[in-house]
Amino acid sequence: MVLIGPDCVEREIRCTASPVKTAGNALSGAVLVFQDVTQSRAMQRALAHSANHDELTGLPNRAAFDRALNAAIAGAAGGQHQHCLLYIDLDRFKRVNDTAGHAAGDALLQKVAQTIRGSCRQNDMAARIGGDEFAVLLLDCPASGGKQIADKMVRAIGTLPFDWTGQAYQIGASIGITTVAAKPASPLGFMGEADAACYAAKAKGRGAAVLFGEI
């Protein structure tokens, strides 16, 4: 339970109740013990968050994304739902790291993460799955809708302003798209299909979004 003190501060409380009986085993009362577990509960939540989220960007990490993708695949098995998977690889990001340093790269990744999250719908899941690689799971989204959202992300990242110590940098993004249905269209699996489509986007000159079914 949560109790609110006279100072209006909320405290998480664990409560136990023990019966008090007479010598004849008749119930005569009870002892209630209240323990303030606010700090321990906060630590538990922090540990759970760190286990499932990327420390730099605050987005879900690869493990959390894989669980969500597996759940989406299971949900699509009945044929009633279709989802989209986006694989995002940044263009020209290495130049920022090499010339401005890792602190600049980290700051840029945080801005990119915000941009990707802002381009998604409320129930979609965006995750950081590698150094400059991100993935997005678009729930109940057809391929056409996934392409629209991916194109929006390409434009947003391509116009993302980023200055570091007076130097302006411009990056881009290549995005591969595949649909998540009952079974993948190829032996690559869904992540492999999205990765292959991303590679095709880079081969087209970068700064593009490509559907796996069109390569």
PyMOL commands that set and color helices and strands:
alter all, ss='L'
color gray80, all
select helices_A, chain A and resi 38-52+62-76+93-100+102-119+143-158+189-203+212-214
alter helices_A, ss='H'
color red, helices_A
select strands_A, chain A and resi 2-4+10-21+27-36+83-91+125-128+133-138+162-164+167-169+172-180+209-211
alter strands_A, ss='S'
color yellow, strands_A
deselect
rebuild
show_as cartoon
